[in-house]
Amino acid sequence: MATEDRGFASMDRKRQRDIASKGGKAAHKKGAAHEWTREEAQAAGRKGGLARHRKPLAAPPAADDSSSTGDESSSPPA
């Protein structure tokens, strides 16, 4: 059996949704499911929106060999 043929991710979307739905219903019936408050939902939505629109950070500038020697890096090259 190939690795691609195993597990939840390899199932078709409908089968995944059916299994997840059963788990959610069972958790609610047991009383262990999380119930979102209005404030929690707003905070989560805000956080997701900020993450979605965040610009990627630029890579830090490369350090050259002369900067690691201390005082010599502040004086101009001779």
PDB file of N, CA, C and O in Angstrom, chain B, residues numbered from 101:
ATOM      1  N   MET B 101       0.853  -1.184   0.000  1.00  0.00           N
ATOM      2  CA  MET B 101       0.000   0.000   0.000  1.00  0.00           C
ATOM      3  C   MET B 101       0.896   1.243   0.000  1.00  0.00           C
ATOM      4  O   MET B 101       1.794   1.370   0.832  1.00  0.00           O
ATOM      5  N   ALA B 102       0.647   2.137  -0.921  1.00  0.00           N
ATOM      6  CA  ALA B 102       1.429   3.365  -1.004  1.00  0.00           C
ATOM      7  C   ALA B 102       1.012   4.328   0.097  1.00  0.00           C
ATOM      8  O   ALA B 102      -0.118   4.274   0.583  1.00  0.00           O
ATOM      9  N   THR B 103       1.923   5.206   0.488  1.00  0.00           N
ATOM     10  CA  THR B 103       1.641   6.172   1.555  1.00  0.00           C
ATOM     11  C   THR B 103       0.529   7.131   1.148  1.00  0.00           C
ATOM     12  O   THR B 103      -0.234   7.587   1.999  1.00  0.00           O
ATOM     13  N   GLU B 104       0.429   7.440  -0.135  1.00  0.00           N
ATOM     14  CA  GLU B 104      -0.595   8.377  -0.618  1.00  0.00           C
ATOM     15  C   GLU B 104      -2.002   7.816  -0.473  1.00  0.00           C
ATOM     16  O   GLU B 104      -2.976   8.568  -0.480  1.00  0.00           O
ATOM     17  N   ASP B 105      -2.112   6.491  -0.341  1.00  0.00           N
ATOM     18  CA  ASP B 105      -3.426   5.847  -0.281  1.00  0.00           C
ATOM     19  C   ASP B 105      -3.979   5.732   1.139  1.00  0.00           C
ATOM     20  O   ASP B 105      -5.032   5.130   1.349  1.00  0.00           O
ATOM     21  N   ARG B 106      -3.265   6.314   2.121  1.00  0.00           N
ATOM     22  CA  ARG B 106      -3.681   6.152   3.508  1.00  0.00           C
ATOM     23  C   ARG B 106      -4.057   7.497   4.117  1.00  0.00           C
ATOM     24  O   ARG B 106      -3.602   8.549   3.668  1.00  0.00           O
ATOM     25  N   GLY B 107      -4.881   7.442   5.131  1.00  0.00           N
ATOM     26  CA  GLY B 107      -5.132   8.610   5.955  1.00  0.00           C
ATOM     27  C   GLY B 107      -6.280   9.499   5.516  1.00  0.00           C
ATOM     28  O   GLY B 107      -6.870   9.343   4.447  1.00  0.00           O
ATOM     29  N   PHE B 108      -6.557  10.431   6.398  1.00  0.00           N
ATOM     30  CA  PHE B 108      -7.689  11.341   6.247  1.00  0.00           C
ATOM     31  C   PHE B 108      -7.535  12.256   5.030  1.00  0.00           C
ATOM     32  O   PHE B 108      -8.503  12.507   4.311  1.00  0.00           O
ATOM     33  N   ALA B 109      -6.322  12.752   4.803  1.00  0.00           N
ATOM     34  CA  ALA B 109      -6.096  13.703   3.714  1.00  0.00           C
ATOM     35  C   ALA B 109      -6.274  13.082   2.337  1.00  0.00           C
ATOM     36  O   ALA B 109      -6.554  13.792   1.371  1.00  0.00           O
ATOM     37  N   SER B 110      -6.116  11.771   2.233  1.00  0.00           N
ATOM     38  CA  SER B 110      -6.252  11.119   0.930  1.00  0.00           C
ATOM     39  C   SER B 110      -7.710  10.828   0.567  1.00  0.00           C
ATOM     40  O   SER B 110      -8.002  10.455  -0.569  1.00  0.00           O
ATOM     41  N   MET B 111      -8.618  10.997   1.518  1.00  0.00           N
ATOM     42  CA  MET B 111     -10.046  10.733   1.252  1.00  0.00           C
ATOM     43  C   MET B 111     -10.644  11.870   0.430  1.00  0.00           C
ATOM     44  O   MET B 111     -10.129  12.988   0.418  1.00  0.00           O
ATOM     45  N   ASP B 112     -11.735  11.561  -0.251  1.00  0.00           N
ATOM     46  CA  ASP B 112     -12.422  12.629  -0.987  1.00  0.00           C
ATOM     47  C   ASP B 112     -13.099  13.575   0.013  1.00  0.00           C
ATOM     48  O   ASP B 112     -13.369  13.202   1.155  1.00  0.00           O
ATOM     49  N   ARG B 113     -13.364  14.791  -0.434  1.00  0.00           N
ATOM     50  CA  ARG B 113     -13.884  15.850   0.449  1.00  0.00           C
ATOM     51  C   ARG B 113     -15.196  15.457   1.134  1.00  0.00           C
ATOM     52  O   ARG B 113     -15.388  15.768   2.310  1.00  0.00           O
ATOM     53  N   LYS B 114     -16.087  14.790   0.430  1.00  0.00           N
ATOM     54  CA  LYS B 114     -17.381  14.422   1.018  1.00  0.00           C
ATOM     55  C   LYS B 114     -17.178  13.471   2.202  1.00  0.00           C
ATOM     56  O   LYS B 114     -17.805  13.630   3.249  1.00  0.00           O
ATOM     57  N   ARG B 115     -16.301  12.488   2.025  1.00  0.00           N
ATOM     58  CA  ARG B 115     -16.036  11.527   3.110  1.00  0.00           C
ATOM     59  C   ARG B 115     -15.418  12.243   4.310  1.00  0.00           C
ATOM     60  O   ARG B 115     -15.775  11.954   5.453  1.00  0.00           O
ATOM     61  N   GLN B 116     -14.494  13.176   4.061  1.00  0.00           N
ATOM     62  CA  GLN B 116     -13.887  13.950   5.152  1.00  0.00           C
ATOM     63  C   GLN B 116     -14.944  14.737   5.910  1.00  0.00           C
ATOM     64  O   GLN B 116     -14.951  14.749   7.141  1.00  0.00           O
ATOM     65  N   ARG B 117     -15.841  15.395   5.176  1.00  0.00           N
ATOM     66  CA  ARG B 117     -16.886  16.189   5.814  1.00  0.00           C
ATOM     67  C   ARG B 117     -17.827  15.318   6.640  1.00  0.00           C
ATOM     68  O   ARG B 117     -18.250  15.717   7.726  1.00  0.00           O
ATOM     69  N   ASP B 118     -18.155  14.141   6.138  1.00  0.00           N
ATOM     70  CA  ASP B 118     -19.032  13.224   6.882  1.00  0.00           C
ATOM     71  C   ASP B 118     -18.395  12.817   8.215  1.00  0.00           C
ATOM     72  O   ASP B 118     -19.053  12.833   9.255  1.00  0.00           O
ATOM     73  N   ILE B 119     -17.122  12.456   8.174  1.00  0.00           N
ATOM     74  CA  ILE B 119     -16.424  12.037   9.392  1.00  0.00           C
ATOM     75  C   ILE B 119     -16.313  13.201  10.372  1.00  0.00           C
ATOM     76  O   ILE B 119     -16.564  13.028  11.565  1.00  0.00           O
ATOM     77  N   ALA B 120     -15.939  14.386   9.883  1.00  0.00           N
ATOM     78  CA  ALA B 120     -15.803  15.555  10.747  1.00  0.00           C
ATOM     79  C   ALA B 120     -17.146  15.949  11.360  1.00  0.00           C
ATOM     80  O   ALA B 120     -17.211  16.361  12.518  1.00  0.00           O
ATOM     81  N   SER B 121     -18.197  15.820  10.587  1.00  0.00           N
ATOM     82  CA  SER B 121     -19.537  16.144  11.083  1.00  0.00           C
ATOM     83  C   SER B 121     -19.929  15.228  12.243  1.00  0.00           C
ATOM     84  O   SER B 121     -20.492  15.680  13.240  1.00  0.00           O
ATOM     85  N   LYS B 122     -19.628  13.953  12.103  1.00  0.00           N
ATOM     86  CA  LYS B 122     -19.936  13.004  13.176  1.00  0.00           C
ATOM     87  C   LYS B 122     -19.162  13.361  14.446  1.00  0.00           C
ATOM     88  O   LYS B 122     -19.701  13.283  15.550  1.00  0.00           O
ATOM     89  N   GLY B 123     -17.908  13.748  14.285  1.00  0.00           N
ATOM     90  CA  GLY B 123     -17.107  14.133  15.441  1.00  0.00           C
ATOM     91  C   GLY B 123     -17.650  15.370  16.126  1.00  0.00           C
ATOM     92  O   GLY B 123     -17.696  15.431  17.355  1.00  0.00           O
ATOM     93  N   GLY B 124     -18.061  16.353  15.348  1.00  0.00           N
ATOM     94  CA  GLY B 124     -18.635  17.569  15.912  1.00  0.00           C
ATOM     95  C   GLY B 124     -19.936  17.320  16.640  1.00  0.00           C
ATOM     96  O   GLY B 124     -20.173  17.872  17.714  1.00  0.00           O
ATOM     97  N   LYS B 125     -20.780  16.486  16.055  1.00  0.00           N
ATOM     98  CA  LYS B 125     -22.062  16.156  16.699  1.00  0.00           C
ATOM     99  C   LYS B 125     -21.839  15.409  18.008  1.00  0.00           C
ATOM    100  O   LYS B 125     -22.530  15.654  18.997  1.00  0.00           O
ATOM    101  N   ALA B 126     -20.869  14.499  18.006  1.00  0.00           N
ATOM    102  CA  ALA B 126     -20.571  13.733  19.220  1.00  0.00           C
ATOM    103  C   ALA B 126     -20.036  14.651  20.317  1.00  0.00           C
ATOM    104  O   ALA B 126     -20.397  14.497  21.483  1.00  0.00           O
ATOM    105  N   ALA B 127     -19.183  15.600  19.954  1.00  0.00           N
ATOM    106  CA  ALA B 127     -18.620  16.519  20.944  1.00  0.00           C
ATOM    107  C   ALA B 127     -19.704  17.403  21.550  1.00  0.00           C
ATOM    108  O   ALA B 127     -19.690  17.662  22.754  1.00  0.00           O
ATOM    109  N   HIS B 128     -20.639  17.865  20.733  1.00  0.00           N
ATOM    110  CA  HIS B 128     -21.741  18.687  21.253  1.00  0.00           C
ATOM    111  C   HIS B 128     -22.637  17.866  22.177  1.00  0.00           C
ATOM    112  O   HIS B 128     -23.075  18.347  23.222  1.00  0.00           O
ATOM    113  N   LYS B 129     -22.902  16.628  21.779  1.00  0.00           N
ATOM    114  CA  LYS B 129     -23.752  15.761  22.596  1.00  0.00           C
ATOM    115  C   LYS B 129     -23.102  15.478  23.952  1.00  0.00           C
ATOM    116  O   LYS B 129     -23.781  15.398  24.976  1.00  0.00           O
ATOM    117  N   LYS B 130     -21.779  15.328  23.940  1.00  0.00           N
ATOM    118  CA  LYS B 130     -21.032  15.052  25.165  1.00  0.00           C
ATOM    119  C   LYS B 130     -20.877  16.306  26.026  1.00  0.00           C
ATOM    120  O   LYS B 130     -20.645  16.209  27.231  1.00  0.00           O
ATOM    121  N   GLY B 131     -21.005  17.481  25.408  1.00  0.00           N
ATOM    122  CA  GLY B 131     -20.834  18.732  26.136  1.00  0.00           C
ATOM    123  C   GLY B 131     -19.400  19.232  26.144  1.00  0.00           C
ATOM    124  O   GLY B 131     -19.059  20.130  26.914  1.00  0.00           O
ATOM    125  N   ALA B 132     -18.558  18.659  25.293  1.00  0.00           N
ATOM    126  CA  ALA B 132     -17.148  19.035  25.263  1.00  0.00           C
ATOM    127  C   ALA B 132     -16.820  19.998  24.125  1.00  0.00           C
ATOM    128  O   ALA B 132     -15.675  20.432  24.000  1.00  0.00           O
ATOM    129  N   ALA B 133     -17.791  20.335  23.306  1.00  0.00           N
ATOM    130  CA  ALA B 133     -17.540  21.210  22.162  1.00  0.00           C
ATOM    131  C   ALA B 133     -17.422  22.660  22.618  1.00  0.00           C
ATOM    132  O   ALA B 133     -18.064  23.078  23.581  1.00  0.00           O
ATOM    133  N   HIS B 134     -16.593  23.414  21.911  1.00  0.00           N
ATOM    134  CA  HIS B 134     -16.406  24.824  22.248  1.00  0.00           C
ATOM    135  C   HIS B 134     -17.532  25.648  21.634  1.00  0.00           C
ATOM    136  O   HIS B 134     -17.821  25.528  20.443  1.00  0.00           O
ATOM    137  N   GLU B 135     -18.151  26.466  22.435  1.00  0.00           N
ATOM    138  CA  GLU B 135     -19.197  27.371  21.963  1.00  0.00           C
ATOM    139  C   GLU B 135     -18.595  28.778  21.922  1.00  0.00           C
ATOM    140  O   GLU B 135     -18.182  29.307  22.953  1.00  0.00           O
ATOM    141  N   TRP B 136     -18.546  29.373  20.749  1.00  0.00           N
ATOM    142  CA  TRP B 136     -17.947  30.696  20.586  1.00  0.00           C
ATOM    143  C   TRP B 136     -18.861  31.782  21.137  1.00  0.00           C
ATOM    144  O   TRP B 136     -20.069  31.766  20.901  1.00  0.00           O
ATOM    145  N   THR B 137     -18.276  32.726  21.874  1.00  0.00           N
ATOM    146  CA  THR B 137     -19.012  33.922  22.253  1.00  0.00           C
ATOM    147  C   THR B 137     -18.827  34.938  21.132  1.00  0.00           C
ATOM    148  O   THR B 137     -17.959  34.775  20.275  1.00  0.00           O
ATOM    149  N   ARG B 138     -19.633  35.970  21.142  1.00  0.00           N
ATOM    150  CA  ARG B 138     -19.526  37.009  20.117  1.00  0.00           C
ATOM    151  C   ARG B 138     -18.139  37.650  20.127  1.00  0.00           C
ATOM    152  O   ARG B 138     -17.558  37.908  19.073  1.00  0.00           O
ATOM    153  N   GLU B 139     -17.619  37.903  21.324  1.00  0.00           N
ATOM    154  CA  GLU B 139     -16.313  38.557  21.461  1.00  0.00           C
ATOM    155  C   GLU B 139     -15.186  37.655  20.945  1.00  0.00           C
ATOM    156  O   GLU B 139     -14.267  38.124  20.274  1.00  0.00           O
ATOM    157  N   GLU B 140     -15.263  36.368  21.261  1.00  0.00           N
ATOM    158  CA  GLU B 140     -14.243  35.423  20.782  1.00  0.00           C
ATOM    159  C   GLU B 140     -14.248  35.340  19.259  1.00  0.00           C
ATOM    160  O   GLU B 140     -13.192  35.327  18.628  1.00  0.00           O
ATOM    161  N   ALA B 141     -15.434  35.285  18.679  1.00  0.00           N
ATOM    162  CA  ALA B 141     -15.545  35.193  17.225  1.00  0.00           C
ATOM    163  C   ALA B 141     -15.004  36.459  16.556  1.00  0.00           C
ATOM    164  O   ALA B 141     -14.331  36.378  15.529  1.00  0.00           O
ATOM    165  N   GLN B 142     -15.293  37.611  17.129  1.00  0.00           N
ATOM    166  CA  GLN B 142     -14.783  38.860  16.566  1.00  0.00           C
ATOM    167  C   GLN B 142     -13.264  38.909  16.634  1.00  0.00           C
ATOM    168  O   GLN B 142     -12.608  39.297  15.668  1.00  0.00           O
ATOM    169  N   ALA B 143     -12.705  38.515  17.775  1.00  0.00           N
ATOM    170  CA  ALA B 143     -11.251  38.537  17.937  1.00  0.00           C
ATOM    171  C   ALA B 143     -10.579  37.572  16.965  1.00  0.00           C
ATOM    172  O   ALA B 143      -9.545  37.901  16.385  1.00  0.00           O
ATOM    173  N   ALA B 144     -11.153  36.389  16.782  1.00  0.00           N
ATOM    174  CA  ALA B 144     -10.579  35.408  15.858  1.00  0.00           C
ATOM    175  C   ALA B 144     -10.645  35.912  14.420  1.00  0.00           C
ATOM    176  O   ALA B 144      -9.691  35.752  13.659  1.00  0.00           O
ATOM    177  N   GLY B 145     -11.748  36.509  14.056  1.00  0.00           N
ATOM    178  CA  GLY B 145     -11.886  37.058  12.705  1.00  0.00           C
ATOM    179  C   GLY B 145     -10.916  38.196  12.451  1.00  0.00           C
ATOM    180  O   GLY B 145     -10.339  38.307  11.369  1.00  0.00           O
ATOM    181  N   ARG B 146     -10.745  39.036  13.453  1.00  0.00           N
ATOM    182  CA  ARG B 146      -9.804  40.152  13.328  1.00  0.00           C
ATOM    183  C   ARG B 146      -8.382  39.629  13.172  1.00  0.00           C
ATOM    184  O   ARG B 146      -7.626  40.117  12.333  1.00  0.00           O
ATOM    185  N   LYS B 147      -8.024  38.650  13.970  1.00  0.00           N
ATOM    186  CA  LYS B 147      -6.683  38.069  13.921  1.00  0.00           C
ATOM    187  C   LYS B 147      -6.429  37.423  12.550  1.00  0.00           C
ATOM    188  O   LYS B 147      -5.351  37.578  11.978  1.00  0.00           O
ATOM    189  N   GLY B 148      -7.411  36.713  12.041  1.00  0.00           N
ATOM    190  CA  GLY B 148      -7.266  36.088  10.724  1.00  0.00           C
ATOM    191  C   GLY B 148      -7.140  37.114   9.614  1.00  0.00           C
ATOM    192  O   GLY B 148      -6.367  36.929   8.674  1.00  0.00           O
ATOM    193  N   GLY B 149      -7.896  38.192   9.720  1.00  0.00           N
ATOM    194  CA  GLY B 149      -7.813  39.244   8.711  1.00  0.00           C
ATOM    195  C   GLY B 149      -6.455  39.930   8.716  1.00  0.00           C
ATOM    196  O   GLY B 149      -5.914  40.259   7.660  1.00  0.00           O
ATOM    197  N   LEU B 150      -5.911  40.142   9.901  1.00  0.00           N
ATOM    198  CA  LEU B 150      -4.598  40.765   9.989  1.00  0.00           C
ATOM    199  C   LEU B 150      -3.524  39.848   9.409  1.00  0.00           C
ATOM    200  O   LEU B 150      -2.632  40.307   8.697  1.00  0.00           O
ATOM    201  N   ALA B 151      -3.608  38.568   9.708  1.00  0.00           N
ATOM    202  CA  ALA B 151      -2.619  37.618   9.197  1.00  0.00           C
ATOM    203  C   ALA B 151      -2.717  37.508   7.681  1.00  0.00           C
ATOM    204  O   ALA B 151      -1.695  37.363   7.011  1.00  0.00           O
ATOM    205  N   ARG B 152      -3.890  37.573   7.144  1.00  0.00           N
ATOM    206  CA  ARG B 152      -4.105  37.435   5.695  1.00  0.00           C
ATOM    207  C   ARG B 152      -3.515  38.614   4.941  1.00  0.00           C
ATOM    208  O   ARG B 152      -3.011  38.445   3.830  1.00  0.00           O
ATOM    209  N   HIS B 153      -3.569  39.800   5.521  1.00  0.00           N
ATOM    210  CA  HIS B 153      -3.138  40.996   4.815  1.00  0.00           C
ATOM    211  C   HIS B 153      -1.742  41.466   5.213  1.00  0.00           C
ATOM    212  O   HIS B 153      -1.291  42.519   4.762  1.00  0.00           O
ATOM    213  N   ARG B 154      -1.069  40.709   6.036  1.00  0.00           N
ATOM    214  CA  ARG B 154       0.277  41.085   6.466  1.00  0.00           C
ATOM    215  C   ARG B 154       1.248  40.926   5.301  1.00  0.00           C
ATOM    216  O   ARG B 154       1.223  39.924   4.586  1.00  0.00           O
ATOM    217  N   LYS B 155       2.105  41.931   5.125  1.00  0.00           N
ATOM    218  CA  LYS B 155       3.120  41.858   4.084  1.00  0.00           C
ATOM    219  C   LYS B 155       4.279  41.008   4.585  1.00  0.00           C
ATOM    220  O   LYS B 155       4.614  41.064   5.769  1.00  0.00           O
ATOM    221  N   PRO B 156       4.902  40.216   3.702  1.00  0.00           N
ATOM    222  CA  PRO B 156       6.039  39.406   4.145  1.00  0.00           C
ATOM    223  C   PRO B 156       7.223  40.303   4.526  1.00  0.00           C
ATOM    224  O   PRO B 156       7.444  41.357   3.929  1.00  0.00           O
ATOM    225  N   LEU B 157       7.960  39.864   5.517  1.00  0.00           N
ATOM    226  CA  LEU B 157       9.112  40.637   5.959  1.00  0.00           C
ATOM    227  C   LEU B 157      10.258  40.472   4.976  1.00  0.00           C
ATOM    228  O   LEU B 157      10.457  39.394   4.416  1.00  0.00           O
ATOM    229  N   ALA B 158      11.010  41.547   4.771  1.00  0.00           N
ATOM    230  CA  ALA B 158      12.162  41.494   3.890  1.00  0.00           C
ATOM    231  C   ALA B 158      13.292  40.751   4.590  1.00  0.00           C
ATOM    232  O   ALA B 158      13.387  40.764   5.817  1.00  0.00           O
ATOM    233  N   ALA B 159      14.139  40.110   3.812  1.00  0.00           N
ATOM    234  CA  ALA B 159      15.280  39.391   4.380  1.00  0.00           C
ATOM    235  C   ALA B 159      16.271  40.398   4.952  1.00  0.00           C
ATOM    236  O   ALA B 159      16.465  41.464   4.368  1.00  0.00           O
ATOM    237  N   PRO B 160      16.903  40.082   6.085  1.00  0.00           N
ATOM    238  CA  PRO B 160      17.876  41.014   6.659  1.00  0.00           C
ATOM    239  C   PRO B 160      19.067  41.177   5.733  1.00  0.00           C
ATOM    240  O   PRO B 160      19.419  40.244   5.011  1.00  0.00           O
ATOM    241  N   PRO B 161      19.699  42.358   5.741  1.00  0.00           N
ATOM    242  CA  PRO B 161      20.842  42.566   4.850  1.00  0.00           C
ATOM    243  C   PRO B 161      21.986  41.631   5.217  1.00  0.00           C
ATOM    244  O   PRO B 161      22.187  41.303   6.386  1.00  0.00           O
ATOM    245  N   ALA B 162      22.724  41.210   4.210  1.00  0.00           N
ATOM    246  CA  ALA B 162      23.851  40.309   4.440  1.00  0.00           C
ATOM    247  C   ALA B 162      24.987  41.080   5.091  1.00  0.00           C
ATOM    248  O   ALA B 162      25.301  42.199   4.685  1.00  0.00           O
ATOM    249  N   ALA B 163      25.595  40.484   6.091  1.00  0.00           N
ATOM    250  CA  ALA B 163      26.717  41.122   6.784  1.00  0.00           C
ATOM    251  C   ALA B 163      28.009  40.761   6.062  1.00  0.00           C
ATOM    252  O   ALA B 163      28.224  39.601   5.712  1.00  0.00           O
ATOM    253  N   ASP B 164      28.890  41.776   5.832  1.00  0.00           N
ATOM    254  CA  ASP B 164      30.162  41.458   5.217  1.00  0.00           C
ATOM    255  C   ASP B 164      31.196  41.146   6.287  1.00  0.00           C
ATOM    256  O   ASP B 164      30.973  41.422   7.465  1.00  0.00           O
ATOM    257  N   ASP B 165      32.302  40.586   5.894  1.00  0.00           N
ATOM    258  CA  ASP B 165      33.312  40.103   6.828  1.00  0.00           C
ATOM    259  C   ASP B 165      33.916  41.217   7.667  1.00  0.00           C
ATOM    260  O   ASP B 165      34.294  40.965   8.811  1.00  0.00           O
ATOM    261  N   SER B 166      34.027  42.447   7.149  1.00  0.00           N
ATOM    262  CA  SER B 166      34.682  43.527   7.886  1.00  0.00           C
ATOM    263  C   SER B 166      33.868  44.003   9.084  1.00  0.00           C
ATOM    264  O   SER B 166      34.431  44.582  10.013  1.00  0.00           O
ATOM    265  N   SER B 167      32.550  43.773   9.085  1.00  0.00           N
ATOM    266  CA  SER B 167      31.719  44.267  10.179  1.00  0.00           C
ATOM    267  C   SER B 167      31.905  43.457  11.456  1.00  0.00           C
ATOM    268  O   SER B 167      31.539  43.935  12.530  1.00  0.00           O
ATOM    269  N   SER B 168      32.452  42.264  11.382  1.00  0.00           N
ATOM    270  CA  SER B 168      32.583  41.423  12.563  1.00  0.00           C
ATOM    271  C   SER B 168      33.879  41.674  13.323  1.00  0.00           C
ATOM    272  O   SER B 168      34.124  41.007  14.329  1.00  0.00           O
ATOM    273  N   THR B 169      34.723  42.616  12.881  1.00  0.00           N
ATOM    274  CA  THR B 169      36.017  42.828  13.530  1.00  0.00           C
ATOM    275  C   THR B 169      35.993  43.911  14.589  1.00  0.00           C
ATOM    276  O   THR B 169      37.021  44.140  15.226  1.00  0.00           O
ATOM    277  N   GLY B 170      34.889  44.584  14.813  1.00  0.00           N
ATOM    278  CA  GLY B 170      34.787  45.573  15.884  1.00  0.00           C
ATOM    279  C   GLY B 170      34.971  46.981  15.395  1.00  0.00           C
ATOM    280  O   GLY B 170      34.252  47.424  14.499  1.00  0.00           O
ATOM    281  N   ASP B 171      35.953  47.725  15.985  1.00  0.00           N
ATOM    282  CA  ASP B 171      36.168  49.144  15.688  1.00  0.00           C
ATOM    283  C   ASP B 171      36.546  49.401  14.234  1.00  0.00           C
ATOM    284  O   ASP B 171      36.239  50.472  13.711  1.00  0.00           O
ATOM    285  N   GLU B 172      37.184  48.481  13.582  1.00  0.00           N
ATOM    286  CA  GLU B 172      37.655  48.683  12.218  1.00  0.00           C
ATOM    287  C   GLU B 172      36.499  48.890  11.241  1.00  0.00           C
ATOM    288  O   GLU B 172      36.683  49.493  10.184  1.00  0.00           O
ATOM    289  N   SER B 173      35.309  48.394  11.588  1.00  0.00           N
ATOM    290  CA  SER B 173      34.178  48.527  10.673  1.00  0.00           C
ATOM    291  C   SER B 173      33.659  49.953  10.595  1.00  0.00           C
ATOM    292  O   SER B 173      33.032  50.321   9.602  1.00  0.00           O
ATOM    293  N   SER B 174      33.906  50.773  11.626  1.00  0.00           N
ATOM    294  CA  SER B 174      33.391  52.142  11.603  1.00  0.00           C
ATOM    295  C   SER B 174      34.296  53.095  10.843  1.00  0.00           C
ATOM    296  O   SER B 174      33.849  54.179  10.469  1.00  0.00           O
ATOM    297  N   SER B 175      35.555  52.734  10.599  1.00  0.00           N
ATOM    298  CA  SER B 175      36.460  53.608   9.855  1.00  0.00           C
ATOM    299  C   SER B 175      36.417  53.239   8.381  1.00  0.00           C
ATOM    300  O   SER B 175      36.208  52.075   8.040  1.00  0.00           O
ATOM    301  N   PRO B 176      36.615  54.234   7.491  1.00  0.00           N
ATOM    302  CA  PRO B 176      36.581  53.960   6.048  1.00  0.00           C
ATOM    303  C   PRO B 176      37.771  53.095   5.646  1.00  0.00           C
ATOM    304  O   PRO B 176      38.824  53.157   6.279  1.00  0.00           O
ATOM    305  N   PRO B 177      37.611  52.297   4.608  1.00  0.00           N
ATOM    306  CA  PRO B 177      38.721  51.447   4.158  1.00  0.00           C
ATOM    307  C   PRO B 177      39.891  52.290   3.648  1.00  0.00           C
ATOM    308  O   PRO B 177      39.670  53.357   3.076  1.00  0.00           O
ATOM    309  N   ALA B 178      41.115  51.838   3.842  1.00  0.00           N
ATOM    310  CA  ALA B 178      42.314  52.597   3.432  1.00  0.00           C
ATOM    311  C   ALA B 178      42.677  52.384   2.000  1.00  0.00           C
ATOM    312  O   ALA B 178      43.656  52.955   1.519  1.00  0.00           O
TER     313      ALA B 178
END
